[in-house]
């Protein structure tokens, strides 16, 4: 557990350092888009994920691959140096977590409130907009909505805004009934 908390602190330090570097050069918006692209590549490319996670890959192999990706995506020079620095420190394994933390820092600095919305059915853009507008009335206008479709809910919604959770799912109601029956 101590090692896990150490890793989280170190990863957050890397994320904070990247934020400060790109803030200083006033390129946060561009780097945020590039980081989002890298995270998408991690989730969509098993080869890229293997490059990052497999400890058998040498630093040279990682550097060559990252250089090719950086040239292909035409990434910010500070981000390129940062990625190569992670390779030199053998921290590329934590890339996904570091980049997600970086995006969280950017969002927080803009004063955004993270909202997780999970629904039992796929929602249209207009339905999502209605929900977002309703949430804005209660929580403020600067919301960052993350929607997830989960058919296991059977019906209803689960909304989490910070530490506040509203669960109107049928799955949750059935679980509550089950607990009451067990207690009786």
C-alpha positions in Angstrom: 0.0 0.0 0.0 2.8 2.4 0.8 4.3 1.8 -2.6 1.0 2.4 -4.3 0.5 5.8 -2.5 4.1 6.7 -3.4 3.4 5.9 -7.0 0.3 8.1 -6.9 2.2 11.0 -5.4 5.0 10.7 -7.9 2.6 10.4 -10.9 0.8 13.5 -9.6 4.1 15.3 -9.4 4.8 14.5 -13.0 1.3 15.7 -14.0 1.7 18.9 -12.1 5.2 19.5 -13.6 3.8 19.1 -17.2 1.0 21.5 -16.4 3.4 24.1 -15.1 5.6 23.8 -18.1 2.9 24.2 -20.7 1.2 26.9 -18.6 4.4 28.9 -18.6 4.6 28.7 -22.4 0.8 29.4 -22.7 0.1 26.2 -24.7 -2.3 24.4 -22.3 -5.2 24.2 -24.8 -3.1 22.6 -27.5 -1.3 20.2 -25.2 -4.7 19.2 -23.6 -5.9 18.2 -27.1 -2.7 16.3 -27.8 -2.9 14.5 -24.4 -6.5 13.5 -25.2 -5.2 12.1 -28.5 -2.5 10.1 -26.8 -5.0 8.7 -24.3 -7.3 7.7 -27.2 -4.4 6.0 -28.8 -3.7 4.1 -25.6 -7.3 2.8 -25.4 -7.6 2.0 -29.2 -4.1 0.6 -30.0 -3.1 -2.7 -28.2 0.4 -2.2 -29.8 0.8 1.2 -28.2 -0.5 0.0 -24.9 2.1 -2.9 -25.1 4.8 -0.4 -25.8 4.0 1.5 -22.7 3.3 -1.4 -20.3 5.6 -4.2 -21.4 8.8 -4.0 -19.3 10.6 -6.0 -21.9 10.6 -3.0 -24.3 13.9 -1.2 -24.1 14.3 2.5 -23.6 15.6 2.8 -27.2 12.5 1.0 -28.6 10.2 3.2 -26.6 12.1 6.3 -27.6 12.0 5.4 -31.3 8.3 4.6 -31.2 7.4 7.8 -29.2 9.5 9.8 -31.6 7.6 8.4 -34.6 4.2 9.0 -32.9 5.2 12.6 -32.0 6.2 13.3 -35.6 3.0 11.8 -36.9 0.8 13.7 -34.5 3.0 16.9 -34.7 3.0 17.2 -30.9 4.1 20.2 -28.8 7.9 20.2 -28.3 7.5 20.4 -24.5 5.2 17.4 -24.5 7.7 15.5 -26.6 10.5 16.3 -24.2 8.2 15.3 -21.3 7.4 11.9 -22.9 11.1 11.2 -23.5 11.9 12.2 -19.9 9.3 9.6 -18.7 11.1 7.0 -20.8 14.5 8.0 -19.4 13.1 7.7 -15.8 11.4 4.3 -16.7 8.0 5.9 -15.9 6.3 5.4 -19.3 4.4 2.5 -17.6 2.4 5.2 -15.7 1.8 7.4 -18.8 -2.0 6.9 -18.9 -2.4 7.8 -15.2 -0.1 10.8 -15.5 -1.9 12.2 -18.6 -5.4 11.7 -17.0 -4.1 13.5 -13.9 -2.8 16.3 -16.2 -6.3 16.7 -17.7 -7.8 16.7 -14.3 -5.5 19.5 -13.2 -6.4 21.5 -16.4 -10.1 21.0 -15.7 -9.7 22.0 -12.0 -7.7 25.2 -12.9 -10.7 26.2 -15.1 -13.0 25.7 -12.2 -14.9 22.9 -13.9 -16.9 20.5 -11.8 -16.7 16.8 -12.9 -20.0 15.1 -13.4 -20.3 11.3 -14.1 -23.6 10.4 -15.6 -24.5 6.7 -16.1 -27.7 5.7 -17.8 -29.5 2.4 -18.6 -30.1 3.5 -22.1 -28.1 5.4 -24.7 -29.0 9.1 -24.5 -29.3 11.5 -27.4 -27.5 14.8 -27.5 -30.7 16.7 -26.7 -31.4 14.4 -23.7 -27.8 14.9 -22.5 -28.2 18.7 -22.9 -31.4 18.7 -20.9 -29.7 16.8 -18.1 -26.7 19.1 -18.2 -28.9 22.2 -18.1 -30.8 20.8 -15.1 -27.5 20.1 -13.3 -26.2 23.6 -14.1 -29.2 25.1 -12.2 -28.1 23.2 -9.1 -24.3 23.0 -9.3 -23.2 26.0 -11.5 -22.5 26.5 -15.1 -19.0 25.1 -15.5 -19.7 21.4 -15.7 -17.6 18.7 -17.3 -20.0 15.9 -18.1 -18.8 12.4 -18.6 -21.5 10.0 -19.9 -21.5 6.3 -19.8 -24.1 3.8 -21.0 -24.6 0.8 -18.7 -27.5 -1.5 -19.5 -27.0 -3.4 -16.2 -28.8 -0.5 -14.4 -32.1 -1.8 -16.0 -33.6 1.7 -16.0 -32.9 5.2 -14.5 -29.8 7.2 -14.0 -26.8 7.5 -11.7 -25.4 11.0 -11.4 -22.2 11.8 -9.4 -21.2 15.4 -8.9 -18.1 15.5 -6.7 -19.0 13.5 -3.6 -22.8 13.9 -4.2 -24.4 10.8 -5.8 -27.9 10.5 -7.0 -28.9 6.9 -7.9 -32.4 6.5 -9.4 -31.5 3.2 -11.2 -33.9 0.2 -11.0 -30.9 -1.9 -10.1 -30.2 0.2 -7.0 -33.9 0.0 -6.0 -33.9 -3.8 -6.4 -30.8 -4.0 -4.2 -32.4 -1.9 -1.5 -35.5 -4.2 -1.5 -33.2 -7.2 -1.4 -31.4 -5.8 1.7 -34.7 -5.1 3.4 -35.9 -8.6 2.8 -32.7 -10.1 4.1 -32.9 -7.9 7.3 -36.5 -8.9 7.9 
